[in-house]
């Protein structure tokens, strides 16, 4: 049997111009990055504005486990199935971050640098950081309080040593001495800004209104005041354009942007998604981690900002992941255990209920493996039937598009028969605290929210500064519906703990940090990077 990496490396790719032509994209609308990658030109994106929208399908999942769920695999396989059925389809996915790829799961998906987008975002972020310290060094005409600088440096690598640092060590000429922090690029505000910007004009406005810190009077200082947003625009000039690539089965895919869903809003770019629904009759996109994170932010933040109206949501689950939620140790997940599955399926139940709260019809895709038994599969199917949503057993991991034909047909059937009545779960008129409490109670299942220390004061200050009408982006562990990653299944009887809030004014939301979530991940004892290499033939090994 061939390995995943062998299958990927032996695949015969079409020239990207051929893939584009099949999707109705003219060759002169592409900015080529070699033979197999291209960016869509601004002129082409503008030409799409008058076209009707296709159907928008969101793929999400239950909370991730060590057993894996297969959300991206299902997204790609389902798109290939639509393609096999002769449907006009376009994928719209995120670019993966280098940090996690080299840290825990290999760099198979390109690691966020295949057209340099992540590098451009990192450079723009750190240009602004350098400008802040340089401004203070040269007299601080804006009166920036060095103890209230909220802008953080970033890099696209897991590096726990950079979570809390001191900059400006040395002599007076080495800059102001102060405490600073790094975040991973995928968790940076520039990443969120790029992914939520409608066009270049909107990108500039968002960069201008970034809050970099506060002056001695307690007033917010905006990036515009430092006069470097034009240079940031120059760095992001190409990065804001969506990237066109293809699946192994030559289905077109727009892969653009990569915010984390446990920290940021976890969705690919608005530009890519809007292009996808104009180019194709069906656009399939994905939101990171479980539906409590990525899907909630997609539906409450991205769709609201971009005026998107999803037609269906696919919730991915696997038998092994459900058994893990039911208390089965990882080493025993391949053994049949229907009772444990029925115990752990409450996690899926909560995600189904949550999607239904947004008024969007749901389809459950069971990412099926050879160790799944007929009894286990039947238990999931019966559960879905009792909860009013379609069920499909998908074998896309083994059969590609062929293994997703039933799923594609079920999704089309759902779209045709069930009207989507999408609406966000909270109104923007609520206070920031009420929005956080609504998500905690309605989506996570918490009893309430505990605001630590000065968080209530921070919330009042943000509202006084005019940020109260923004949606909230909750940073929370992906492994549990709660803020405690050890609470599996469907936790009850707990409070969500919010330890800090701050505004991402450029992105247009207020971030609430909960539990022990970190904006700069660390590496495991033996990172995936230890297994990656390049052979004498130039082929990369160790990616899977």
C-alpha positions as CSV (number, residue, x, y, z in Angstrom):
1,X,0.0,0.0,0.0
2,X,1.3,3.5,-0.9
3,X,1.8,6.0,1.8
4,X,0.0,9.4,1.8
5,X,3.2,11.2,0.8
6,X,3.8,8.8,-2.1
7,X,0.3,9.4,-3.4
8,X,0.7,13.1,-3.1
9,X,4.1,13.1,-4.8
10,X,3.1,10.8,-7.6
11,X,-0.1,12.7,-8.5
12,X,-0.1,14.2,-11.9
13,X,-1.0,17.8,-11.6
14,X,-2.6,19.8,-14.4
15,X,-1.1,23.2,-15.2
16,X,-3.0,25.7,-13.1
17,X,-4.1,27.5,-16.3
18,X,-6.0,24.3,-17.3
19,X,-7.6,24.1,-13.9
20,X,-8.6,27.7,-14.1
21,X,-10.0,27.4,-17.6
22,X,-12.2,24.5,-16.5
23,X,-13.5,26.7,-13.8
24,X,-14.2,29.6,-16.2
25,X,-11.3,31.7,-15.1
26,X,-9.3,33.3,-18.0
27,X,-5.6,32.7,-18.1
28,X,-4.9,36.4,-18.2
29,X,-6.7,36.7,-14.8
30,X,-3.9,34.7,-13.2
31,X,-0.7,35.8,-11.6
32,X,1.4,32.7,-11.9
33,X,3.6,31.3,-9.1
34,X,5.3,28.5,-11.2
35,X,3.2,25.9,-13.1
36,X,0.7,24.8,-10.4
37,X,-0.1,27.9,-8.3
38,X,-1.5,31.3,-9.1
39,X,-3.1,34.3,-7.6
40,X,-6.4,35.8,-8.9
41,X,-6.0,39.3,-10.2
42,X,-7.9,42.3,-8.7
43,X,-9.4,43.0,-12.1
44,X,-10.9,39.5,-12.3
45,X,-12.2,39.6,-8.7
46,X,-13.9,43.0,-9.5
47,X,-15.5,41.4,-12.6
48,X,-17.3,38.8,-10.5
49,X,-19.3,41.4,-8.6
50,X,-22.4,41.2,-10.8
51,X,-22.7,37.5,-10.8
52,X,-25.3,35.6,-8.7
53,X,-24.1,33.8,-5.6
54,X,-23.7,30.0,-5.6
55,X,-24.6,27.9,-2.6
56,X,-22.2,28.2,0.4
57,X,-21.4,25.0,2.4
58,X,-19.5,25.2,5.7
59,X,-17.6,22.2,6.9
60,X,-17.0,22.0,10.7
61,X,-16.5,19.2,13.2
62,X,-16.8,17.9,16.8
63,X,-14.1,18.9,19.2
64,X,-10.7,17.6,18.0
65,X,-9.2,14.5,19.7
66,X,-5.9,12.6,19.3
67,X,-7.9,10.1,17.2
68,X,-8.5,12.8,14.5
69,X,-11.8,13.8,12.9
70,X,-10.8,14.6,9.3
71,X,-12.4,17.9,8.7
72,X,-10.1,19.1,5.9
73,X,-9.9,15.6,4.4
74,X,-13.7,15.6,4.3
75,X,-13.9,19.1,2.8
76,X,-11.5,18.1,-0.1
77,X,-13.1,14.7,-0.6
78,X,-16.6,16.2,-0.7
79,X,-15.5,18.8,-3.2
80,X,-14.0,16.1,-5.4
81,X,-17.3,14.2,-5.1
82,X,-19.2,17.3,-6.4
83,X,-16.7,17.4,-9.2
84,X,-17.3,13.8,-10.1
85,X,-21.0,14.5,-10.1
86,X,-20.4,17.1,-12.7
87,X,-21.2,20.0,-10.4
88,X,-19.6,23.4,-10.6
89,X,-17.6,23.5,-7.3
90,X,-14.9,25.5,-5.7
91,X,-13.0,24.8,-2.4
92,X,-12.1,27.8,-0.2
93,X,-9.7,26.7,2.6
94,X,-7.1,28.2,4.9
95,X,-3.3,28.1,4.5
96,X,-1.7,26.0,7.3
97,X,0.8,27.7,9.7
98,X,4.4,26.6,9.7
99,X,4.5,26.3,13.5
100,X,2.0,23.5,14.1
101,X,3.1,21.8,10.9
102,X,6.7,21.5,12.0
103,X,5.6,21.0,15.6
104,X,2.9,18.3,15.7
105,X,1.5,17.2,12.3
106,X,4.1,17.5,9.6
107,X,4.3,20.1,6.8
108,X,2.3,18.2,4.2
109,X,-0.1,21.1,3.4
110,X,2.7,23.6,2.6
111,X,3.0,25.3,5.9
112,X,1.7,28.8,5.1
113,X,4.5,29.9,2.8
114,X,3.7,28.5,-0.6
115,X,3.2,32.0,-2.1
116,X,4.7,33.9,0.8
117,X,1.5,35.2,2.3
118,X,2.5,34.4,5.9
119,X,5.9,35.9,5.5
120,X,4.3,39.1,4.2
121,X,1.9,39.2,7.2
122,X,4.8,38.6,9.6
123,X,6.8,41.4,8.0
124,X,3.9,43.9,8.1
125,X,3.2,43.0,11.7
126,X,6.8,43.5,12.8
127,X,7.3,46.7,10.8
128,X,4.5,48.2,12.9
129,X,6.2,46.8,16.1
130,X,9.5,48.4,15.1
131,X,7.8,51.7,14.3
132,X,6.3,51.8,17.8
133,X,9.7,51.4,19.6
134,X,11.4,53.7,17.1
135,X,8.8,56.4,17.8
136,X,9.3,56.2,21.5
137,X,13.1,56.2,21.1
138,X,12.9,59.5,19.1
139,X,11.0,61.5,21.6
140,X,7.5,59.9,21.8
141,X,5.5,62.8,20.4
142,X,2.3,60.7,20.6
143,X,2.9,60.2,24.3
144,X,2.6,56.4,24.1
145,X,2.7,54.8,27.5
146,X,5.3,52.0,27.2
147,X,3.5,50.0,29.9
148,X,0.3,50.0,27.8
149,X,1.6,48.9,24.4
150,X,-0.7,46.1,23.3
151,X,0.8,45.5,19.8
152,X,2.8,42.3,19.8
153,X,5.6,41.0,17.6
154,X,4.9,37.7,15.7
155,X,6.6,34.8,13.9
156,X,5.2,31.8,12.2
157,X,6.8,29.2,14.4
158,X,5.9,27.6,17.8
159,X,8.4,29.1,20.2
160,X,7.3,29.2,23.9
161,X,10.4,31.2,24.9
162,X,9.0,34.2,23.1
163,X,5.7,34.4,25.0
164,X,7.0,36.9,27.5
165,X,10.3,38.8,26.7
166,X,12.1,42.0,27.4
167,X,13.2,44.2,24.5
168,X,15.6,47.2,24.4
169,X,18.3,45.6,26.6
170,X,21.7,47.2,26.2
171,X,22.4,51.0,25.9
172,X,20.1,53.9,25.3
173,X,20.7,53.5,21.5
174,X,19.2,50.0,21.6
175,X,15.6,51.3,22.0
176,X,13.2,51.6,25.0
177,X,13.5,48.9,27.6
178,X,10.1,47.3,28.1
179,X,8.3,44.0,28.4
180,X,7.0,42.6,25.2
181,X,5.4,39.4,23.8
182,X,5.3,37.4,20.6
183,X,2.3,35.6,19.1
184,X,2.3,33.1,16.3
185,X,1.5,34.7,12.9
186,X,-1.8,32.8,12.5
187,X,-3.0,34.5,15.8
188,X,-1.9,38.0,14.8
189,X,-4.3,40.8,14.1
190,X,-2.8,41.4,10.7
191,X,-3.8,37.8,9.8
192,X,-7.3,38.5,10.9
193,X,-7.3,41.9,9.1
194,X,-6.2,40.4,5.8
195,X,-8.8,37.6,6.0
196,X,-11.7,39.9,6.8
197,X,-10.8,42.7,4.3
198,X,-13.1,43.0,1.4
199,X,-10.5,44.7,-0.9
200,X,-7.4,46.8,-0.8
201,X,-9.3,49.9,0.3
202,X,-10.9,48.1,3.2
203,X,-7.5,46.6,4.1
204,X,-6.0,50.1,4.4
205,X,-8.8,51.3,6.6
206,X,-8.5,48.3,8.9
207,X,-4.7,48.8,9.2
208,X,-5.2,52.5,10.0
209,X,-7.6,51.7,12.8
210,X,-5.5,49.1,14.6
211,X,-5.0,50.0,18.3
212,X,-1.3,49.7,19.1
213,X,-1.5,50.9,22.7
214,X,-2.6,53.8,24.8
215,X,-1.2,57.2,25.6
216,X,-0.6,58.6,29.1
217,X,-4.1,59.9,29.2
218,X,-5.5,56.4,28.6
219,X,-6.7,57.2,25.0
220,X,-6.1,54.6,22.3
221,X,-3.3,55.2,19.8
222,X,-3.9,54.0,16.3
223,X,-1.5,52.6,13.8
224,X,-2.3,55.4,11.4
225,X,-0.6,57.9,13.7
226,X,2.7,56.2,13.1
227,X,2.5,56.8,9.3
228,X,3.6,53.3,8.3
229,X,0.3,51.8,7.0
230,X,1.3,52.7,3.5
231,X,4.5,50.6,3.9
232,X,2.4,47.8,5.4
233,X,0.1,47.9,2.4
234,X,3.2,47.5,0.1
235,X,4.2,44.4,2.0
236,X,0.7,43.0,1.8
237,X,0.0,44.0,-1.8
238,X,0.2,40.4,-3.2
239,X,-0.7,38.6,-0.1
240,X,-4.3,39.9,-0.2
241,X,-5.0,38.1,-3.5
242,X,-6.4,34.6,-3.2
243,X,-4.3,31.6,-4.2
244,X,-5.6,29.1,-6.7
245,X,-4.4,25.5,-6.6
246,X,-5.9,22.1,-7.2
247,X,-6.7,18.8,-5.4
248,X,-5.3,15.5,-6.5
249,X,-8.5,15.1,-8.6
250,X,-8.0,18.6,-10.2
251,X,-10.9,20.3,-8.3
252,X,-10.1,24.0,-8.1
253,X,-9.3,25.3,-4.6
254,X,-8.8,28.8,-3.3
255,X,-6.4,28.5,-0.3
256,X,-5.9,31.9,1.4
257,X,-5.2,33.1,4.9
258,X,-4.9,31.0,8.0
259,X,-6.1,32.4,11.3
260,X,-6.3,30.0,14.2
261,X,-9.8,29.2,15.4
262,X,-8.9,28.7,19.0
263,X,-7.4,32.3,19.2
264,X,-8.5,34.2,16.1
265,X,-11.7,33.7,14.0
266,X,-10.4,30.6,12.2
267,X,-11.7,31.1,8.7
268,X,-10.1,31.6,5.2
269,X,-10.3,35.1,3.6
270,X,-13.5,36.9,2.8
271,X,-12.1,37.6,-0.6
272,X,-11.6,33.9,-1.4
273,X,-15.0,32.8,-0.1
274,X,-16.8,35.6,-2.0
275,X,-14.8,34.7,-5.2
276,X,-15.7,31.0,-4.7
277,X,-19.5,31.6,-4.5
278,X,-19.3,33.8,-7.6
279,X,-17.2,31.4,-9.7
280,X,-19.0,28.1,-8.8
281,X,-22.5,26.9,-8.2
282,X,-21.3,25.3,-4.9
283,X,-18.6,26.7,-2.7
284,X,-17.2,24.5,0.1
285,X,-15.3,26.2,2.9
286,X,-14.1,25.2,6.3
287,X,-13.7,26.7,9.8
288,X,-11.1,25.5,12.2
289,X,-11.4,23.1,15.1
290,X,-14.8,22.2,16.6
291,X,-18.1,24.0,15.8
292,X,-17.9,25.7,19.1
293,X,-14.9,27.7,17.8
294,X,-14.5,27.9,14.1
295,X,-18.2,27.6,13.1
296,X,-19.4,30.0,15.8
297,X,-16.9,32.6,14.6
298,X,-17.7,32.0,11.0
299,X,-21.4,32.5,11.7
300,X,-21.2,35.3,14.2
301,X,-18.2,37.2,12.9
302,X,-17.3,36.4,9.2
303,X,-20.8,35.9,7.8
304,X,-22.1,39.0,9.6
305,X,-19.3,41.2,8.4
306,X,-19.2,40.0,4.9
307,X,-23.0,39.5,4.4
308,X,-22.6,35.8,3.7
309,X,-25.5,33.4,4.0
310,X,-24.5,29.7,4.4
311,X,-26.9,27.2,2.9
312,X,-25.8,24.1,4.8
313,X,-23.3,23.0,7.4
314,X,-21.5,19.6,7.4
315,X,-20.4,18.4,10.9
316,X,-17.6,15.9,10.7
317,X,-17.2,13.2,13.3
318,X,-15.4,9.9,13.5
319,X,-16.3,6.7,15.5
320,X,-12.9,6.8,17.2
321,X,-13.2,10.4,18.2
322,X,-16.7,9.8,19.6
323,X,-15.4,6.8,21.6
324,X,-12.5,9.0,22.9
325,X,-15.1,11.5,24.1
326,X,-16.8,8.5,25.8
327,X,-13.7,7.8,27.9
328,X,-11.9,5.1,25.8
329,X,-8.1,5.4,26.0
330,X,-6.3,6.2,22.7
331,X,-4.7,2.7,22.6
332,X,-8.2,1.0,22.7
333,X,-10.0,3.1,20.1
334,X,-9.8,0.6,17.3
335,X,-11.8,-2.0,19.3
336,X,-15.6,-2.0,19.0
337,X,-17.3,-0.2,21.9
338,X,-20.8,0.9,21.1
339,X,-21.6,1.9,24.7
340,X,-18.6,4.3,24.9
341,X,-19.6,5.7,21.5
342,X,-23.2,6.4,22.8
343,X,-21.7,8.0,25.9
344,X,-19.3,10.3,23.8
345,X,-21.9,11.1,21.1
346,X,-23.2,13.9,23.4
347,X,-20.4,16.0,22.0
348,X,-21.8,15.6,18.5
349,X,-25.3,16.3,19.9
350,X,-24.2,19.7,21.3
351,X,-22.6,20.7,18.0
352,X,-25.8,19.7,16.1
353,X,-27.9,21.8,18.5
354,X,-25.6,24.7,18.1
355,X,-25.7,24.8,14.3
356,X,-29.5,24.5,14.5
357,X,-29.5,27.6,16.7
358,X,-28.0,29.6,13.8
359,X,-30.9,28.4,11.6
360,X,-28.7,26.5,9.1
361,X,-29.5,22.9,8.1
362,X,-26.9,20.3,9.2
363,X,-25.5,17.1,7.7
364,X,-23.3,14.8,9.8
365,X,-20.4,13.2,7.9
366,X,-19.0,10.2,9.6
367,X,-15.4,10.0,8.5
368,X,-15.3,6.3,8.3
369,X,-12.2,4.0,8.8
370,X,-11.6,0.3,8.3
371,X,-11.7,-0.4,12.1
372,X,-15.3,1.0,12.4
373,X,-17.9,-1.7,12.9
374,X,-21.4,-1.9,11.4
375,X,-22.9,-1.6,14.9
376,X,-21.0,1.6,15.6
377,X,-21.8,3.2,12.3
378,X,-25.5,2.3,12.7
379,X,-25.5,3.9,16.2
380,X,-24.3,7.2,14.8
381,X,-26.8,7.0,11.9
382,X,-29.8,6.4,14.2
383,X,-28.7,9.2,16.5
384,X,-28.6,11.7,13.6
385,X,-32.0,10.6,12.4
386,X,-33.4,11.2,15.9
387,X,-31.9,14.7,15.9
388,X,-33.3,15.8,12.5
389,X,-30.2,15.9,10.4
390,X,-29.0,13.9,7.4
391,X,-26.2,11.3,7.9
392,X,-23.6,10.1,5.5
393,X,-20.8,7.6,5.9
394,X,-17.8,9.0,4.0
395,X,-14.7,7.1,3.0
396,X,-12.9,10.0,1.3
397,X,-9.6,9.2,3.1
398,X,-9.3,6.0,1.2
399,X,-11.3,6.6,-2.0
400,X,-11.1,10.3,-2.6
401,X,-14.1,11.8,-4.4
402,X,-15.7,8.5,-4.9
403,X,-16.0,8.0,-1.2
404,X,-17.8,11.3,-0.8
405,X,-20.5,10.8,-3.5
406,X,-23.2,9.9,-0.9
407,X,-22.2,12.8,1.3
408,X,-22.3,15.2,-1.7
409,X,-25.8,14.0,-2.7
410,X,-27.1,14.3,0.9
411,X,-25.8,17.9,1.1
412,X,-27.4,18.8,-2.3
413,X,-30.6,17.2,-1.1
414,X,-30.5,19.2,2.2
415,X,-29.9,22.5,0.4
416,X,-32.8,21.8,-2.0
417,X,-35.3,20.6,0.6
418,X,-34.4,22.7,3.7
419,X,-34.3,26.5,3.7
420,X,-31.4,28.1,5.5
421,X,-32.7,30.7,7.9
422,X,-29.2,31.9,9.0
423,X,-29.0,34.4,11.8
424,X,-26.2,35.2,14.3
425,X,-26.7,33.9,17.8
426,X,-26.5,37.4,19.4
427,X,-27.2,41.0,18.3
428,X,-24.5,43.6,18.2
429,X,-26.5,45.8,20.4
430,X,-25.8,43.6,23.4
431,X,-23.0,44.7,25.8
432,X,-19.6,43.0,25.4
433,X,-20.2,41.1,28.6
434,X,-23.6,39.9,27.4
435,X,-22.2,38.7,24.1
436,X,-19.5,36.7,25.9
437,X,-22.1,35.3,28.3
438,X,-24.5,34.4,25.4
439,X,-21.7,32.4,23.6
440,X,-20.7,30.7,26.9
441,X,-24.2,29.6,27.8
442,X,-25.7,29.0,24.3
443,X,-22.7,27.5,22.5
444,X,-20.4,26.1,25.2
445,X,-23.2,25.0,27.6
446,X,-21.7,26.9,30.6
447,X,-23.7,28.1,33.5
448,X,-22.2,31.5,33.4
449,X,-19.0,33.5,33.1
450,X,-16.4,34.5,35.7
451,X,-14.6,37.7,34.7
452,X,-11.2,37.7,36.5
453,X,-9.6,40.7,38.1
454,X,-9.9,43.9,36.1
455,X,-11.7,42.3,33.1
456,X,-15.0,44.1,33.9
457,X,-13.1,47.4,34.0
458,X,-11.5,46.5,30.6
459,X,-14.9,45.8,29.1
460,X,-16.3,49.2,30.3
461,X,-13.2,51.0,29.0
462,X,-13.6,49.3,25.6
463,X,-17.3,50.3,25.4
464,X,-16.4,53.9,26.4
465,X,-13.9,54.0,23.6
466,X,-16.5,53.0,21.1
467,X,-15.8,49.3,20.6
468,X,-18.9,48.0,22.3
469,X,-20.8,47.3,19.1
470,X,-18.2,44.8,17.8
471,X,-18.7,41.1,17.9
472,X,-16.6,39.0,20.3
473,X,-13.9,36.5,19.4
474,X,-13.4,34.1,22.3
475,X,-10.0,32.4,22.6
476,X,-10.6,29.0,24.1
477,X,-9.1,25.5,24.1
478,X,-10.2,23.5,21.1
479,X,-10.3,20.2,23.0
480,X,-13.4,20.8,25.0
481,X,-16.6,22.7,24.9
482,X,-15.5,24.2,28.1
483,X,-12.3,26.2,28.9
484,X,-10.8,23.1,30.5
485,X,-9.3,20.7,27.9
486,X,-9.7,17.7,30.2
487,X,-13.5,18.0,30.2
488,X,-14.6,15.8,27.3
489,X,-18.1,14.9,26.0
490,X,-20.6,17.6,26.9
491,X,-19.5,19.3,30.1
492,X,-22.2,20.9,32.4
493,X,-22.2,22.7,35.7
494,X,-19.2,24.9,35.0
495,X,-18.4,28.6,34.5
496,X,-16.3,30.0,31.6
497,X,-13.3,31.9,33.0
498,X,-12.3,35.1,31.2
499,X,-8.9,36.3,32.2
500,X,-8.3,39.2,29.7
501,X,-10.1,41.2,27.0
502,X,-8.6,43.5,24.3
503,X,-9.7,45.0,21.1
504,X,-8.6,44.0,17.6
505,X,-10.0,47.2,16.1
506,X,-8.6,46.5,12.6
507,X,-10.2,43.0,12.5
508,X,-13.3,44.5,14.0
509,X,-13.8,42.3,17.0
510,X,-13.0,42.2,20.8
511,X,-11.0,39.2,21.9
512,X,-11.7,37.4,25.2
513,X,-8.9,35.1,26.5
514,X,-10.2,32.2,28.5
515,X,-8.7,29.5,30.6
516,X,-5.0,28.9,29.9
517,X,-5.1,29.4,26.1
518,X,-1.8,30.6,24.6
519,X,-1.3,32.9,21.6
520,X,2.1,31.4,21.1
521,X,2.1,27.6,21.1
522,X,5.0,25.5,22.2
523,X,6.7,22.5,20.6
524,X,6.2,18.9,21.9
525,X,9.2,16.9,23.3
526,X,9.9,15.5,19.8
527,X,8.5,17.9,17.2
528,X,7.5,16.8,13.7
529,X,10.4,18.9,12.5
530,X,12.7,16.1,13.7
531,X,11.4,13.7,11.1
532,X,11.3,16.1,8.1
533,X,14.2,16.0,5.6
534,X,15.1,16.4,1.9
535,X,16.5,13.4,0.0
536,X,19.2,13.4,-2.6
537,X,16.5,13.4,-5.3
538,X,15.1,16.7,-3.9
539,X,11.9,15.1,-2.5
540,X,10.8,16.0,1.0
541,X,10.3,13.2,3.4
542,X,8.6,12.9,6.8
543,X,5.6,15.1,6.1
544,X,3.1,12.5,7.2
